[in-house]
Amino acid sequence: MNRPALRRRWWWNGPHGPGQSLRLQVVILLGMLAVPTLLVLLVVIPGLMDRRFRQIEREQVVQYTQIAREDLDTEEQRVSLFTLNFSQWTSTFDFAAGRNPGFEADAFGTSTFMGGRVDYGGITAPDGRLVTALHLDGARVVAAPATVRALLAQLPRPLPAQGAQGIVLVDAQAYLMAGRPITRDDGTGRGGVMLFARLLSQQALSELMHTPRTYTAQLTSLPADGRTALSYQPRQVIGVAPIEAPSGPAQLALKLTIPRAVHLAGQETLWQLRAVILLVTLAAILAFTAFLNRRVLRVLTQYVADTQRIARDPNHRLEPTNRTELGVLARTINDLLDHLQGREAQLREQTLRDELTGAYSRAGLTELLQDDASVRSALLVEVPRLQELSGLYGNAFVDRLIRELATRLGNGDSEHVVGRISSNGLALITRTPGQIDPVQMLTQLEEPFALREGEVTLKLVAGYAQSAYPVPFSALLRQANLALQHAIDQHEHLGIFNETMLRRSQYGHTLETQLQGAAQRQELSLMYQPISDVDTGRWIAVEALLRWQHPQLGAVPPSTFIPVAERSGQIYQLGDWALQTALRETQAARALWPEAHVNVNVSPVQLLMPDYAERVLQTLADLQVPPQLLTVEVTESSVMQDVDLACRHLRKLRDAGVRVALDDFGSGHSSLSLLTELPLDTVKLDRSFLREGAQATARGALLRNTIRLARDLHLSTVAEGVEDAAMLARLSDLGCDYAQGYHISRPDHLEDLLSLRR
């Protein structure tokens, strides 16, 4: 975890951090809830409302602009119709043609300008010459040729039959003008142009607007981009929209100034809403905090104090007077504490006592005797093959057997303490030296056990340790365990502790420690012993024998370190190393001895591996060694631990081309039926079997029959421990195929043996 994360965690869970205070955590939680809520209520919602107000304002500007434009359009139409009325008189037509000189005085009087609400008027002849140009100045009508000419210049050329009207800018002043072609009364002829215009002062513009109090209208210069523009100011909105001219692009824009009444009212409402929301939220938080503190946190604080007191006084209980769910919680916790106290007492009794026998458990013995200075001896008794007994007679019988053994152990002095220290192990502890005879006690324990079908006799294994002076119970128990393990390893009935056992155990522990990494330190090596043909003396194979040369311990015999490796689980690495080394060296030796084969011993622990055969075949494939070069040697005891699994492994190896030999046949209670059940190629006769069988005894007949049976089963035989020529000759007479022993060759390095190969 990185440093910032550690600092954050330390801040939260530190001595004064929020993680230590529920109240502070509640405040933080309320803050985490209140901040986003207030953010939504005070910022998000007002923002949405303000956006809506602005949208309403935009719609108002558009609406008011449209109304103002319509007012101007209405005025343009009125002036245009007024102009049309004069342009379709025959008198006007004749005047424009120079034939009605009194028309100007009759038609362009003060009443005409005031009645038509126009300020300028003008007529041109058909050839475009200005005939008349007049302007109403107060109560007088005066000539205004320059202004009228400028206004006429704004009309499109040629002027359409329907005329033209619009708002133009002349000499920095805005005019609303309309021009019409002059015709006779019946609409015939073309007599020039009739023009009327109105000066659009601010007062005149205001008179045109029918809602002048809602907004203020002005004519202003056109925006730079010529488009409609909106400008929002604190108290008003200004909209500018272009106005069409009679011809050409727009020259002026209509500027509307609209008070932001809706916006100002909305802002005031929003601030009032924010104030109300803030006050209501703060009041709710304070009320909730007060309620939580009074009704929950105060009660929980009391519960914390009660639980701390319960840690010191298990009989103390929480105060359950609260009528809410917290009171139910307190009563539930009290009930749970009562139940746990009762259960703890039961579990303690079960921990100290074995449920099946009623004797003390290992923990019970330790607690009872750890400070007892009177302990003098310990007898540990173990029932071998308890699982096998369970399969033969059932679990109920095994339970009765263990109870009966515990009863027999406890029939002695009342000072004896009986305990069950494992599923198949019992202990008898005495407090006075010399109180029991371990041999006599073991004999009493092995008396037959009654069954419905008869009696069952067991052979037990025991370890005994005693001391003439007080020793700690744990030390005495360790000594008795060492004695028991010694009896198991040596296949003895009873082991009695002595200092030799302790040294042997310490030596075994040293071997186990030093054996780790022995291959990497190049302390392991392989020696090879030849196997020769009995008749010809030709070597047909060698057996690989593992050796360990330790720099301090010296040469450690295989019979010493192999059991240690099997108990510690190191046999797997040793077996793999031995197999790979034997295959690699034998394959290399084929350069001088093309027919070389090698026998490799298999530990019972290896044979119980579910993938043993696959591992061997994979090693052959990795080293590119033909399977026919290898023979694996298994013992009867290793096969008997799981016959089905062993047969599957051996059959798979034989199918791949690896040979299989049964080693040490005849060393124990060997069964001839194994020779027919196992997938074998060779039977190796044990040296003790051969030494006794070479004589003219029943063992000799058994040896002869075993060799004959092997031949009938198409199995080759190898006699181990051949030490002289007479024994070799006897094997030849018996029909044995191959021999191995000191008479043939002592074990040696493979390169040295190759120089002696026959």
C-alpha positions in Angstrom: 0.0 0.0 0.0 1.4 3.5 -0.9 2.2 6.1 1.7 -0.8 8.5 1.0 -3.2 5.6 1.6 -1.4 4.7 4.8 -1.6 8.4 6.0 -5.3 8.5 5.2 -5.9 5.3 7.1 -3.8 6.5 10.0 -5.8 9.8 10.0 -9.1 8.0 10.2 -8.1 5.2 12.6 -5.7 7.2 14.7 -6.1 7.8 18.4 -8.0 11.1 17.8 -9.3 10.3 14.3 -13.0 10.1 13.3 -12.8 6.4 13.3 -12.7 6.5 17.1 -15.9 8.6 17.6 -19.4 7.7 16.5 -20.6 11.2 17.1 -17.9 12.6 14.8 -18.8 10.0 12.2 -22.4 11.0 12.4 -21.5 14.7 12.0 -19.3 13.8 9.0 -22.2 11.7 7.6 -24.7 14.6 8.0 -22.2 16.9 6.4 -21.8 14.5 3.5 -25.6 14.4 3.1 -26.2 18.1 3.7 -23.5 19.5 1.4 -24.9 17.9 -1.8 -28.4 18.6 -0.7 -27.8 22.3 -0.1 -25.8 22.4 -3.4 -28.8 21.1 -5.2 -31.3 23.3 -3.4 -29.2 26.5 -3.3 -27.3 26.2 -6.6 -28.7 23.7 -9.1 -32.4 24.4 -8.7 -32.0 28.3 -8.6 -29.7 27.9 -11.6 -32.4 26.0 -13.5 -35.0 28.7 -12.5 -32.7 31.5 -13.6 -32.2 29.7 -16.9 -35.9 29.6 -17.3 -36.2 33.3 -16.5 -33.7 34.1 -19.2 -35.6 32.0 -21.7 -38.8 34.0 -20.8 -36.8 37.2 -21.3 -35.6 36.1 -24.7 -39.1 35.2 -25.7 -40.3 38.7 -24.5 -37.6 40.5 -26.5 -38.6 38.6 -29.6 -42.3 39.3 -28.9 -41.8 43.0 -28.2 -39.5 43.3 -31.2 -42.2 41.8 -33.4 -44.8 44.2 -32.0 -42.6 47.2 -32.6 -41.9 46.0 -36.1 -45.6 45.6 -36.7 -46.2 49.1 -35.5 -43.6 50.4 -38.0 -45.0 48.3 -40.7 -48.5 49.7 -40.0 -47.2 53.2 -40.3 -45.3 52.4 -43.5 -48.6 51.0 -45.0 -50.5 54.1 -43.9 -48.0 56.5 -45.5 -47.8 54.3 -48.6 -51.6 54.4 -48.9 -51.6 58.1 -48.4 -49.0 58.4 -51.2 -51.1 56.1 -53.4 -54.1 58.4 -53.0 -52.2 61.4 -54.5 -50.3 59.4 -57.1 -53.5 58.2 -58.9 -55.0 61.7 -59.5 -55.1 63.0 -63.1 -54.4 66.5 -61.6 -51.2 65.1 -60.1 -50.4 63.5 -63.5 -50.9 66.8 -65.3 -48.9 68.8 -62.7 -46.0 66.4 -63.1 -46.2 67.0 -66.9 -46.3 70.8 -66.4 -49.9 71.4 -67.4 -51.6 72.1 -64.0 -49.7 75.0 -62.4 -52.2 75.6 -59.6 -52.0 72.0 -58.3 -49.1 72.7 -55.8 -51.1 75.4 -54.0 -54.2 73.4 -53.9 -52.8 70.0 -53.0 -49.8 70.7 -50.8 -51.3 72.9 -48.1 -50.7 72.7 -44.4 -53.8 70.5 -43.9 -52.4 67.9 -46.3 -49.2 67.4 -44.3 -50.9 67.5 -40.9 -53.8 65.3 -42.0 -51.5 62.7 -43.5 -49.0 63.1 -40.6 -46.1 63.5 -43.0 -43.3 66.0 -43.0 -42.0 66.0 -46.5 -43.5 65.7 -50.0 -42.2 65.8 -53.5 -43.1 65.2 -57.2 -40.8 64.4 -60.1 -41.5 64.8 -63.8 -41.5 61.7 -66.0 -38.0 62.5 -67.0 -36.9 62.5 -63.3 -36.7 66.3 -62.9 -37.8 67.5 -59.5 -41.1 69.4 -59.9 -41.8 70.3 -56.3 -40.2 69.6 -52.9 -42.0 70.8 -49.8 -41.6 70.5 -46.0 -44.0 71.3 -43.2 -42.1 73.6 -40.8 -44.4 74.3 -37.9 -47.5 75.9 -39.5 -45.7 76.8 -42.8 -45.0 74.8 -45.8 -41.5 75.5 -47.1 -39.3 74.3 -49.9 -36.9 71.4 -49.1 -35.3 70.3 -52.4 -32.1 68.9 -50.9 -33.8 66.6 -48.4 -36.5 65.5 -51.0 -33.8 64.7 -53.5 -31.9 62.7 -50.9 -35.1 60.8 -50.1 -35.9 60.2 -53.8 -32.4 58.8 -54.2 -33.3 56.0 -51.7 -36.0 54.7 -54.0 -35.2 51.8 -56.3 -34.7 52.6 -60.0 -36.9 52.0 -61.9 -39.6 52.3 -59.3 -41.9 49.3 -59.3 -45.6 49.8 -60.2 -46.6 49.0 -56.6 -44.1 51.6 -55.3 -41.7 51.2 -52.4 -41.5 52.2 -48.8 -39.1 51.8 -45.8 -37.0 53.7 -43.2 -33.9 55.4 -44.4 -31.1 57.5 -42.9 -30.6 60.9 -44.5 -28.3 63.5 -43.0 -28.1 61.5 -39.7 -31.9 61.6 -39.4 -34.3 58.7 -39.8 -37.3 59.0 -42.2 -40.2 56.8 -42.9 -40.9 57.2 -46.6 -43.1 55.9 -49.4 -42.8 56.5 -53.2 -45.5 55.7 -55.8 -45.5 56.0 -59.7 -47.9 58.9 -60.8 -50.8 57.8 -63.1 -54.2 59.1 -64.2 -57.4 58.4 -62.4 -57.9 55.3 -64.5 -54.4 54.1 -63.8 -53.0 54.8 -67.3 -49.9 56.7 -68.1 -46.6 57.2 -66.3 -46.1 60.7 -65.0 -43.2 60.6 -62.6 -42.9 59.8 -58.8 -45.0 60.9 -55.9 -43.1 60.9 -52.5 -44.2 61.5 -48.9 -41.9 61.0 -45.9 -42.2 61.3 -42.1 -39.4 62.4 -39.9 -39.0 59.6 -37.2 -37.9 61.6 -34.2 -37.9 59.9 -30.8 -41.3 61.5 -30.0 -42.7 60.4 -33.4 -41.4 56.9 -32.8 -43.0 56.7 -29.3 -46.3 57.8 -30.8 -46.2 54.9 -33.2 -45.7 52.3 -30.5 -49.0 51.2 -28.9 -47.2 49.9 -25.7 -44.7 52.6 -24.9 -44.7 51.8 -21.2 -43.7 48.2 -21.6 -40.5 49.1 -23.5 -38.7 52.0 -25.1 -38.1 52.0 -28.9 -35.2 53.9 -30.6 -33.7 54.0 -34.0 -30.0 53.5 -34.0 -27.1 52.6 -36.2 -26.9 49.1 -37.6 -24.8 46.5 -35.7 -21.4 45.7 -37.2 -22.5 42.2 -38.3 -26.0 43.4 -39.4 -27.8 40.8 -37.2 -30.2 40.9 -34.4 -28.3 41.2 -31.0 -29.3 40.9 -27.4 -27.5 42.5 -24.4 -28.4 41.6 -20.8 -27.8 44.3 -18.3 -28.5 44.2 -14.5 -31.9 45.9 -14.8 -32.8 45.8 -18.5 -32.4 43.9 -21.7 -31.5 45.7 -24.9 -32.5 44.1 -28.3 -31.2 45.5 -31.6 -32.9 44.3 -34.9 -32.2 45.7 -38.5 -35.0 47.5 -40.4 -35.5 47.1 -44.1 -34.9 50.1 -46.4 -36.8 50.8 -49.6 -33.8 49.5 -51.6 -30.5 48.0 -50.8 -29.4 46.8 -47.4 -30.8 47.9 -44.1 -29.5 51.3 -42.9 -31.0 51.5 -39.4 -31.8 49.2 -36.6 -34.7 49.2 -34.1 -33.4 49.3 -30.6 -35.8 48.1 -27.8 -34.9 48.7 -24.1 -37.0 46.3 -22.0 -37.0 46.4 -18.2 -36.0 43.1 -16.6 -39.0 42.9 -14.3 -39.4 39.2 -14.6 -35.7 38.6 -14.0 -35.5 41.0 -11.0 -38.7 39.4 -9.5 -37.2 35.9 -10.1 -33.9 36.8 -8.5 -35.6 38.2 -5.5 -37.7 35.1 -5.3 -34.6 32.9 -5.6 -32.8 34.6 -2.8 -35.9 34.3 -0.6 -36.1 30.6 -1.6 -32.4 30.1 -0.8 -32.9 31.6 2.6 -35.9 29.5 3.4 -34.2 26.3 2.2 -31.0 27.1 4.3 -33.0 27.8 7.4 -35.2 24.7 7.0 -32.2 22.5 6.3 -30.2 23.8 9.3 -33.2 23.4 11.5 -33.7 19.8 10.3 -30.0 19.0 10.8 -30.1 20.4 14.3 -33.3 18.6 15.2 -32.0 15.3 13.8 -28.6 15.7 15.5 -30.3 16.5 18.9 -32.6 13.5 18.5 -29.8 11.2 17.4 -27.6 12.4 20.3 -30.3 11.9 22.9 -32.0 8.8 21.7 -29.2 6.9 20.1 -25.7 8.1 20.7 -26.1 8.6 24.5 -27.5 5.1 24.8 -24.7 3.6 22.7 -22.2 5.5 24.8 -23.6 3.8 27.9 -23.5 0.5 26.1 -19.8 1.0 25.3 -19.1 1.7 29.0 -21.1 -1.4 29.9 -19.2 -3.6 27.4 -15.9 -2.3 28.7 -17.0 -3.3 32.2 -18.1 -6.7 30.9 -14.5 -7.2 29.7 -13.4 -6.8 33.4 -16.5 -8.4 35.0 -18.1 -11.1 32.8 -21.2 -11.1 35.1 -22.1 -7.5 34.3 -24.9 -6.9 31.8 -26.2 -4.0 29.6 -29.0 -1.8 30.9 -32.1 -2.8 28.9 -34.5 0.0 30.0 -34.7 1.6 26.6 -38.0 0.8 24.9 -36.8 1.1 21.4 -34.8 -1.3 19.2 -31.7 -0.4 21.2 -33.4 -1.9 24.3 -34.1 -5.0 22.3 -30.5 -5.0 21.2 -29.3 -4.8 24.8 -31.6 -7.6 25.9 -30.4 -9.7 23.0 -26.8 -9.1 23.8 -27.4 -10.0 27.5 -29.1 -13.3 26.4 -26.2 -13.9 24.0 -23.7 -13.3 26.8 -25.5 -15.7 29.1 -25.6 -18.3 26.4 -21.9 -17.8 25.6 -20.9 -18.1 29.2 -22.8 -21.4 29.4 -21.3 -22.5 26.1 -17.8 -21.5 27.2 -18.2 -23.6 30.3 -19.3 -26.6 28.2 -16.5 -26.1 25.7 -13.9 -25.7 28.4 -15.1 -29.0 29.9 -15.0 -30.6 26.4 -11.5 -29.2 25.8 -10.2 -30.6 29.1 -12.0 -33.9 28.8 -12.3 -36.4 26.0 -15.9 -36.9 25.1 -15.6 -40.6 24.2 -13.5 -41.9 27.2 -14.1 -39.2 29.9 -10.3 -39.0 30.3 -8.4 -35.8 30.2 -7.5 -34.4 26.8 -4.0 -33.2 25.9 -5.0 -29.7 26.8 -6.6 -30.9 30.0 -3.5 -32.8 31.0 -1.3 -29.8 30.3 -3.5 -27.5 32.4 -3.8 -30.0 35.2 -0.1 -31.0 35.4 1.8 -28.0 34.1 2.6 -26.7 37.6 2.5 -30.1 39.3 5.9 -30.9 40.9 5.0 -34.5 41.8 4.9 -35.9 38.2 7.3 -38.8 37.9 6.5 -41.0 35.0 4.5 -41.1 31.7 3.4 -44.1 29.7 2.1 -43.4 26.2 0.1 -46.2 24.5 -0.8 -46.3 20.8 -3.1 -48.6 18.9 -1.5 -49.5 15.5 -3.6 -49.8 12.4 -6.7 -48.2 14.0 -8.2 -47.4 10.6 -7.8 -51.0 9.5 -9.6 -52.1 12.7 -12.4 -49.6 12.0 -12.8 -51.1 8.5 -12.8 -54.7 9.8 -15.0 -54.3 12.9 -16.7 -50.9 12.5 -16.4 -47.6 14.3 -18.6 -48.7 17.2 -16.0 -51.4 18.0 -13.1 -49.0 17.8 -14.9 -46.6 20.2 -15.5 -49.5 22.7 -11.9 -50.5 22.3 -10.6 -47.0 23.1 -13.0 -46.7 26.1 -11.9 -50.1 27.4 -8.2 -49.2 27.1 -8.8 -46.0 29.0 -10.7 -47.9 31.7 -7.9 -50.5 32.0 -5.3 -47.7 32.3 -7.4 -46.0 35.1 -7.9 -49.2 37.2 -4.7 -48.6 39.1 -3.9 -46.1 41.9 -6.2 -43.1 42.2 -3.1 -41.0 41.9 -2.8 -42.1 38.3 -4.0 -39.5 35.6 -5.3 -40.9 32.4 -5.6 -38.9 29.2 -6.3 -39.3 25.5 -3.7 -37.4 23.6 -4.6 -38.5 20.0 -7.2 -40.5 18.1 -5.3 -43.7 18.7 -3.1 -42.7 21.7 -3.6 -42.8 25.5 -1.4 -41.6 28.3 -1.0 -42.7 31.9 0.8 -40.2 34.2 1.9 -41.1 37.7 3.0 -38.8 40.6 5.2 -41.3 42.5 8.4 -42.9 40.9 8.3 -46.6 40.3 4.5 -46.9 40.7 3.9 -48.9 37.5 5.8 -51.6 35.6 5.4 -50.6 31.9 5.8 -54.2 30.7 3.2 -55.6 33.1 0.8 -52.7 32.3 1.2 -53.3 28.6 0.5 -57.0 29.1 -2.8 -56.2 31.0 -3.8 -53.8 28.3 -3.3 -56.4 25.6 -5.6 -58.9 27.2 -8.3 -60.0 24.6 -11.2 -57.8 23.9 -14.6 -59.5 23.8 -16.8 -59.3 20.6 -20.1 -61.0 19.7 -18.2 -63.2 17.3 -15.4 -64.0 19.8 -12.3 -62.2 21.1 -9.9 -59.8 19.5 -6.3 -59.6 20.6 -4.2 -56.4 19.9 -0.6 -55.7 19.9 0.0 -52.2 21.2 3.0 -50.0 21.0 4.1 -47.9 24.0 6.7 -45.4 25.1 7.7 -45.0 28.8 9.7 -42.3 30.6 10.3 -41.8 34.3 12.3 -39.5 36.5 13.6 -39.9 40.1 13.2 -36.2 40.7 10.5 -33.7 39.7 10.5 -32.6 36.1 8.0 -30.5 34.2 5.2 -32.4 32.7 5.9 -31.1 29.2 9.5 -32.4 29.3 8.4 -35.9 30.6 5.8 -36.1 27.8 8.4 -35.3 25.2 10.6 -38.0 26.5 7.8 -40.5 26.4 7.0 -39.4 22.8 10.6 -40.1 21.9 10.4 -43.5 23.4 7.2 -44.2 21.5 8.7 -43.1 18.2 11.7 -45.2 18.8 9.5 -48.3 19.4 7.6 -47.5 16.1 10.8 -47.0 14.1 12.5 -50.1 15.5 9.3 -52.2 15.3 9.5 -52.9 19.0 6.7 -53.5 21.5 7.9 -51.0 24.1 10.4 -48.1 24.1 11.9 -46.9 27.4 13.4 -43.5 27.3 17.2 -43.1 27.8 19.8 -40.6 26.8 20.7 -42.6 23.7 17.2 -42.1 22.3 17.5 -38.3 22.9 20.8 -38.2 21.1 19.4 -40.3 18.3 16.4 -38.0 18.0 18.7 -34.9 18.0 20.8 -36.6 15.4 17.8 -37.4 13.3 16.7 -33.7 13.5 20.2 -32.7 12.4 20.0 -35.1 9.5 16.6 -33.7 8.5 18.0 -30.1 8.6 21.2 -30.9 6.8 19.5 -33.1 4.1 17.8 -30.0 2.8 20.0 -28.7 -0.1 22.4 -31.6 0.1 22.1 -32.1 -3.7 22.8 -28.5 -4.4 25.9 -28.6 -2.2 27.0 -31.7 -4.2 27.1 -33.9 -1.1 25.0 -36.6 -2.8 26.3 -39.2 -5.2 25.4 -42.5 -6.8 27.4 -45.7 -6.5 26.6 -48.6 -8.8 26.7 -52.4 -8.2 26.7 -54.7 -11.2 24.2 -57.5 -11.8 25.7 -60.4 -13.8 24.5 -63.4 -15.6 25.0 -66.5 -13.4 26.2 -68.8 -16.2 28.3 -66.5 -18.3 29.4 -63.8 -15.8 28.5 -61.0 -18.2 27.2 -57.9 -16.7 23.7 -57.1 -17.8 22.8 -54.0 -15.6 23.9 -52.0 -12.6 21.8 -50.9 -9.5 22.1 -47.3 -8.5 22.7 -46.8 -4.8 22.4 -43.4 -3.2 25.2 -42.1 -0.9 25.5 -39.0 1.3 28.9 -37.6 2.3 28.4 -34.8 4.8 31.4 -32.5 5.5 31.0 -32.7 9.3 28.9 -35.8 9.8 30.9 -37.9 7.4 29.3 -40.8 5.4 25.7 -41.1 6.4 24.3 -44.7 5.6 21.2 -44.8 3.4 19.5 -46.9 6.1 19.8 -43.8 8.4 19.0 -40.9 6.1 16.3 -42.5 3.8 13.8 -43.0 6.7 14.5 -39.4 7.7 13.8 -38.2 4.2 10.6 -40.2 4.0 9.3 -38.8 7.3 10.1 -35.2 6.4 8.8 -35.4 2.8 12.3 -34.8 1.2 12.2 -38.2 -0.4 10.4 -36.7 -3.4 13.3 -34.4 -4.3 15.9 -37.1 -3.5 14.0 -39.6 -5.6 13.9 -37.2 -8.6 17.6 -36.4 -8.2 18.6 -40.0 -8.0 16.5 -41.0 -11.1 17.7 -38.1 -13.2 21.4 -38.7 -12.2 21.2 -42.5 -12.8 19.6 -42.0 -16.2 22.0 -39.3 -17.3 25.2 -41.2 -16.2 24.0 -44.6 -17.6 23.1 -43.0 -20.9 26.6 -41.5 -21.0 28.1 -44.9 -20.2 26.5 -46.5 -23.2 29.3 -44.9 -25.3 31.6 -47.6 -23.7 28.9 -50.2 -22.8 26.1 -50.1 -25.3 24.0 -52.7 -23.5 24.0 -50.7 -20.1 20.8 -50.7 -18.1 20.2 -49.3 -14.6 18.0 -50.3 -11.7 16.6 -47.5 -9.5 14.9 -48.1 -6.2 11.5 -46.6 -5.5 10.5 -45.4 -2.0 7.0 -46.5 -0.7 6.2 -42.8 -0.3 7.0 -42.1 -4.0 4.9 -45.0 -5.1 1.9 -43.5 -3.3 2.1 -40.4 -5.4 -0.9 -40.2 -7.7 1.2 -39.1 -10.7 4.4 -41.2 -10.0 4.3 -43.0 -13.4 3.7 -39.8 -15.3 6.7 -38.1 -13.5 9.0 -41.0 -14.4 8.0 -41.0 -18.1 8.3 -37.2 -18.2 11.8 -37.5 -16.9 12.7 -40.1 -19.5 11.3 -37.8 -22.2 13.1 -34.7 -20.9 16.5 -36.5 -20.8 15.7 -38.3 -24.2 16.5 -41.7 -22.6 14.8 -44.8 -24.0 12.5 -46.4 -21.4 14.1 -49.8 -22.0 17.3 -48.5 -20.2 15.4 -48.3 -16.8 14.3 -50.8 -14.3 12.4 -49.6 -11.2 12.7 -51.7 -8.1 9.8 -51.8 -5.6 9.5 -53.7 -2.3 6.6 -55.8 -1.2 5.9 -53.4 1.7 5.6 -50.4 -0.6 3.2 -52.2 -2.9 1.0 -53.5 -0.1 0.2 -49.9 1.2 -2.0 -49.4 -1.9 -2.0 -52.4 -4.2 -4.4 -50.9 -6.8 -2.5 -47.6 -7.1 0.9 -49.5 -7.3 -0.4 -51.8 -10.0 -1.7 -48.9 -12.1 1.7 -47.1 -11.8 3.7 -50.3 -12.6 1.5 -51.3 -15.5 1.7 -47.9 -17.1 5.5 -48.0 -16.8 5.7 -51.5 -18.3 3.5 -50.5 -21.2 5.9 -47.7 -21.9 8.9 -50.1 -21.9 10.2 -49.7 -18.4 11.1 -52.9 -16.6 9.7 -53.6 -13.1 11.6 -55.7 -10.4 10.2 -56.8 -7.0 13.1 -56.2 -4.5 13.9 -58.0 -1.3 11.5 -60.9 -1.9 11.7 -63.3 1.0 12.8 -60.7 3.6 9.5 -60.8 5.4 6.2 -62.6 5.1 6.3 -62.6 1.4 3.4 -64.0 -0.5 3.9 -66.0 -3.7 0.6 -64.7 -4.9 2.2 -61.3 -5.4 4.2 -62.8 -8.3 1.0 -63.4 -10.2 -0.8 -60.2 -9.2 1.8 -57.6 -9.9 3.0 -56.5 -13.4 6.6 -57.7 -12.9 9.6 -58.6 -15.1 12.1 -59.6 -12.4 12.1 -61.0 -8.9 15.1 -60.1 -6.7 15.7 -62.7 -3.9 16.7 -61.1 -0.5 20.1 -61.9 0.8 18.8 -63.4 4.0 16.5 -65.7 2.1 19.4 -66.7 -0.1 21.8 -67.3 2.8 19.4 -69.8 4.5 18.0 -71.2 1.3 21.4 -72.3 0.0 21.5 -75.0 2.7 19.6 -78.3 2.4 16.7 -77.1 4.5 13.0 -76.2 4.0 14.1 -72.7 3.1 16.2 -74.3 0.4 13.2 -76.0 -1.0 11.3 -72.7 -0.9 14.1 -71.0 -2.7 14.2 -73.7 -5.4 10.4 -73.5 -5.8 10.4 -69.7 -5.9 12.9 -69.8 -8.8 10.9 -72.5 -10.6 7.7 -70.5 -10.1 9.3 -67.4 -11.4 10.5 -69.2 -14.5 7.0 -70.6 -15.1 5.6 -67.1 -14.8 8.3 -65.9 -17.4 10.0 -63.8 -14.7 13.8 -63.5 -14.4 15.4 -63.9 -11.0 18.2 -62.0 -9.4 19.9 -63.3 -6.2 21.2 -60.6 -3.9 24.1 -60.9 -1.4 26.2 -63.4 -3.4 29.5 -63.4 -1.5 31.4 -66.5 -2.7 31.9 -68.8 -5.7 30.1 -71.7 -3.9 26.9 -69.7 -3.6 27.1 -68.7 -7.2 27.5 -72.3 -8.2 24.5 -73.3 -6.1 22.4 -70.6 -7.8 23.5 -71.9 -11.2 22.3 -75.4 -10.1 19.0 -74.0 -8.9 18.4 -72.2 -12.3 18.7 -68.6 -11.1 19.3 -66.2 -13.9 21.3 -63.4 -12.4 23.4 -62.6 -9.3 24.4 -59.5 -7.4 26.8 -59.1 -4.5 30.3 -58.6 -3.3 31.5 -61.7 -5.1 30.6 -60.0 -8.4 31.7 -56.4 -7.4 31.4 -54.0 -4.6 29.5 -50.7 -5.3 31.7 -48.1 -7.0 31.5 -45.1 -9.2 30.3 -45.9 -12.7 33.4 -44.8 -14.5 35.5 -47.0 -12.3 33.2 -50.0 -12.9 33.4 -49.6 -16.7 37.1 -50.4 -16.6 36.3 -53.7 -14.8 33.3 -54.6 -16.9 33.1 -58.2 -18.0 
